[in-house]
Amino acid sequence: MPPWRRFTVGYLILAFLCLLQWDKRSLWLRVDFFSGGYLLMRVLPVLRSVMRRTPTLVAVESQRERWGVTAAAGWMNWALLLTMTDLAVFVDYGHWHLLPGLQQPGI
């Protein structure tokens, strides 16, 4: 399994675990339409790449070009920062509740 896929699967598992309510009566309380739908949209492309029977053979230089490494060298740091921010939103929605606006069921 390529390292980027391991990272993506790990991220999705961690995001899901951030939503679970271990100390509450209902473990699934925060896995609602909003958070569950978002995770489902993130899981579908990963499942597609995992279920693909024949691996895509792409040259290393083409992979670097595809991910923008050759065009913008620092973009990976921004992507990592945005991923960590995304996880912080999941933790806040699941446990911290620092932004009560996220808890509106009508959204």
KABEL-V118483 format. One record per pair of residues at least 4 apart in sequence whose C-alpha atoms are under 6 Angstrom apart, sorted by the first residue. I is the first residue (numbers start at 1). J is the second residue. D is the distance in whole Angstrom. If there is no record, write none. Layout:
BEGIN
I,J,D
I,J,D
END
This chain:
BEGIN
6,10,6
15,87,6
18,90,6
18,91,5
19,30,6
19,94,4
20,27,6
20,28,6
21,27,5
22,27,6
30,94,6
31,35,6
31,36,5
32,36,5
33,37,5
47,51,6
64,69,5
65,70,6
68,72,6
69,73,5
90,94,6
91,95,6
92,96,4
92,97,5
93,97,6
END
